[in-house]
Amino acid sequence: MTRLLLLLLTSSATLLVFGLWIPLKAVLAQEMLEVAWAESQARQTESRPWPWADTWPVARLAIPELNDSMIVLADTHGESLAFGPGRLAGDDDGNGAVIIAGHRDTHFRGLNVLETGNEIRLQGRNGRWRSYRVENTRVVDSRSELIDTQRLPGGTLLLVTCYPFNSVDAGGPLRYVVRARAAGITAPREQIDTVTRI
């Protein structure tokens, strides 16, 4: 009976650790990324958060509606997205269109509460903040709808995550897309068209 109880407790603890590992890693990584971001801004150069990192901070994303601020990483391969959202497109000055992707169950878990008019802010390495306003949100099937980054007007910010938010199945084809425009910039409302898979 004691062995069975010990086995149950050990199994439960193991499952709990595995269940909390990704969210815990995301929180701890953001602390290390804060330091790397401060160093990147001070030195105006790429600063890796740990010696073996294959990514580095490129921006800070603030979403006042969610009372949240996070470091954005270069690139969006699977390993880096575990630590923070990644920039798919855009430059350090924020002049063109910017696309940022993140996991629905960690950094981008609150995107579904954003509404038209909500503010999103993006800070570049130079320390300047650029303010955006949410234009719309929508669900996209990544098997049939793509983003042509060449057709997105300057001043566009897209935040992309998997959908649905509460799904237990990871990696499905649906994406939740928040589209925002830089404050003071107006452009025609064109469709998201073909070329780059989201």
C-alpha positions as CSV (number, residue, x, y, z in Angstrom):
1,M,0.0,0.0,0.0
2,T,2.8,2.4,0.9
3,R,4.6,1.6,-2.4
4,L,1.4,2.3,-4.4
5,L,0.9,5.6,-2.6
6,L,4.5,6.6,-3.3
7,L,4.1,5.6,-6.9
8,L,1.0,7.7,-7.3
9,L,2.6,10.7,-5.6
10,T,5.7,10.4,-7.8
11,S,3.6,10.0,-11.0
12,S,1.4,13.0,-10.0
13,A,4.4,15.2,-9.3
14,T,6.0,14.2,-12.6
15,L,2.9,15.1,-14.6
16,L,2.6,18.4,-12.7
17,V,6.2,19.3,-13.6
18,F,5.7,18.4,-17.2
19,G,2.4,20.4,-17.3
20,L,4.0,23.5,-15.9
21,W,7.3,23.3,-17.7
22,I,6.5,25.4,-20.8
23,P,4.7,28.2,-18.9
24,L,7.5,28.2,-16.2
25,K,10.2,28.3,-18.9
26,A,8.4,31.2,-20.6
27,V,8.3,33.2,-17.4
28,L,11.9,32.5,-16.4
29,A,13.2,33.2,-19.9
30,Q,11.6,36.6,-20.0
31,E,13.6,37.6,-16.9
32,M,16.9,36.6,-18.7
33,L,15.7,38.3,-21.8
34,E,15.1,41.5,-19.9
35,V,18.8,41.6,-19.1
36,A,19.8,40.9,-22.7
37,W,17.4,43.5,-24.0
38,A,18.8,46.2,-21.7
39,E,22.3,45.2,-22.9
40,S,21.2,45.3,-26.5
41,Q,19.8,48.8,-26.1
42,A,22.9,50.0,-24.2
43,R,25.4,48.6,-26.7
44,Q,23.1,48.9,-29.8
45,T,24.0,45.4,-30.8
46,E,22.7,41.8,-30.7
47,S,23.0,40.5,-27.1
48,R,22.2,36.8,-26.6
49,P,20.4,36.0,-23.3
50,W,22.5,32.9,-22.6
51,P,25.7,31.6,-24.3
52,W,24.1,28.8,-26.3
53,A,21.1,30.9,-27.4
54,D,20.4,30.9,-31.2
55,T,18.2,34.0,-30.9
56,W,18.3,37.5,-29.3
57,P,15.9,40.3,-28.3
58,V,14.8,42.6,-31.1
59,A,12.0,44.6,-29.5
60,R,9.7,45.0,-26.5
61,L,6.0,44.5,-27.0
62,A,3.6,46.1,-24.6
63,I,-0.2,45.5,-24.6
64,P,-1.7,47.9,-22.0
65,E,-5.2,46.2,-22.2
66,L,-3.6,43.0,-20.9
67,N,-1.2,44.8,-18.5
68,D,1.5,42.9,-20.2
69,S,5.0,43.6,-21.6
70,M,7.3,41.1,-23.2
71,I,10.6,40.8,-25.0
72,V,10.3,39.9,-28.7
73,L,13.0,37.6,-30.2
74,A,14.6,37.4,-33.6
75,D,13.0,34.5,-35.6
76,T,10.2,32.1,-34.8
77,H,11.6,28.6,-34.9
78,G,10.1,26.2,-32.3
79,E,12.9,26.5,-29.8
80,S,12.8,30.3,-29.5
81,L,9.0,30.5,-29.3
82,A,9.2,28.6,-26.0
83,F,11.0,31.6,-24.5
84,G,9.1,34.5,-26.1
85,P,7.2,35.7,-29.1
86,G,9.3,36.0,-32.3
87,R,9.4,38.5,-35.1
88,L,8.6,37.0,-38.5
89,A,9.0,40.2,-40.5
90,G,10.0,43.8,-39.9
91,D,13.2,45.7,-39.1
92,D,14.7,47.2,-35.9
93,D,13.4,50.7,-36.9
94,G,9.8,49.5,-37.3
95,N,9.5,51.3,-40.6
96,G,7.8,48.6,-42.6
97,A,5.2,46.0,-41.7
98,V,5.9,44.0,-38.5
99,I,4.7,40.5,-37.9
100,I,5.1,38.9,-34.5
101,A,4.1,35.3,-33.6
102,G,3.7,33.7,-30.2
103,H,2.3,30.7,-28.4
104,R,-1.4,30.9,-27.5
105,D,-0.9,29.2,-24.1
106,T,2.0,31.5,-22.9
107,H,2.8,35.0,-24.2
108,F,-0.1,35.5,-26.5
109,R,-2.8,33.8,-24.3
110,G,-4.8,37.0,-23.9
111,L,-4.9,38.2,-27.5
112,N,-8.5,37.1,-27.8
113,V,-9.7,39.9,-25.5
114,L,-8.3,42.7,-27.7
115,E,-10.8,44.9,-29.4
116,T,-10.8,47.5,-32.1
117,G,-9.1,50.6,-30.8
118,N,-7.0,48.9,-28.1
119,E,-3.4,50.1,-28.0
120,I,-0.4,48.0,-28.7
121,R,3.1,49.5,-28.3
122,L,6.4,48.3,-29.8
123,Q,9.8,49.5,-28.6
124,G,12.9,49.3,-30.9
125,R,16.5,48.9,-29.9
126,N,16.9,52.6,-30.1
127,G,14.5,53.0,-27.1
128,R,11.7,54.7,-29.1
129,W,8.2,53.4,-28.7
130,R,5.7,53.2,-31.6
131,S,2.0,53.1,-30.8
132,Y,-0.5,51.0,-32.8
133,R,-4.3,50.7,-32.6
134,V,-6.1,47.4,-33.2
135,E,-8.1,47.5,-36.4
136,N,-9.5,44.0,-36.4
137,T,-9.1,40.4,-35.3
138,R,-9.9,37.3,-37.2
139,V,-9.3,33.6,-37.5
140,V,-7.3,32.4,-40.6
141,D,-6.8,28.9,-41.9
142,S,-3.1,28.7,-42.7
143,R,-3.6,26.0,-45.2
144,S,-5.5,28.3,-47.6
145,E,-4.6,31.9,-46.6
146,L,-1.1,33.3,-46.6
147,I,0.4,36.7,-45.9
148,D,2.2,38.6,-48.6
149,T,4.6,40.8,-46.6
150,Q,5.3,42.8,-49.7
151,R,1.7,44.0,-49.9
152,L,1.3,45.0,-46.3
153,P,1.5,48.7,-46.0
154,G,4.2,50.3,-43.7
155,G,2.9,50.9,-40.2
156,T,1.0,47.6,-40.1
157,L,1.5,45.3,-37.1
158,L,0.2,41.7,-37.1
159,L,0.2,39.5,-34.0
160,V,-0.3,35.8,-34.8
161,T,-1.0,32.8,-32.6
162,C,-2.6,29.4,-32.9
163,Y,-6.3,29.0,-32.5
164,P,-8.5,28.0,-30.7
165,F,-7.0,29.3,-27.5
166,N,-8.4,26.5,-25.2
167,S,-7.6,23.6,-27.5
168,V,-5.6,20.7,-26.1
169,D,-4.4,19.8,-29.6
170,A,-1.3,21.8,-30.4
171,G,-0.2,22.9,-33.9
172,G,-3.5,22.9,-35.8
173,P,-4.0,25.0,-39.0
174,L,-6.0,27.8,-37.5
175,R,-4.4,31.1,-36.6
176,Y,-5.8,34.1,-34.6
177,V,-4.5,37.3,-36.2
178,V,-4.7,40.8,-34.6
179,R,-4.1,43.6,-37.1
180,A,-3.1,47.0,-35.9
181,R,-2.0,50.2,-37.5
182,A,0.6,52.7,-36.3
183,A,-1.0,55.8,-34.8
184,G,-1.5,58.5,-37.4
185,I,-1.1,56.3,-40.4
186,T,-4.1,55.4,-42.6
187,A,-4.1,52.9,-45.4
188,P,-6.7,51.1,-47.5
189,R,-8.1,47.9,-45.8
190,E,-6.8,45.3,-48.2
191,Q,-7.0,41.5,-47.7
192,I,-4.2,39.5,-46.3
193,D,-3.0,37.7,-49.4
194,T,-0.6,35.0,-50.6
195,V,3.0,34.3,-50.1
196,T,4.4,33.9,-46.5
197,R,2.8,31.1,-44.5
198,I,1.7,32.1,-41.0
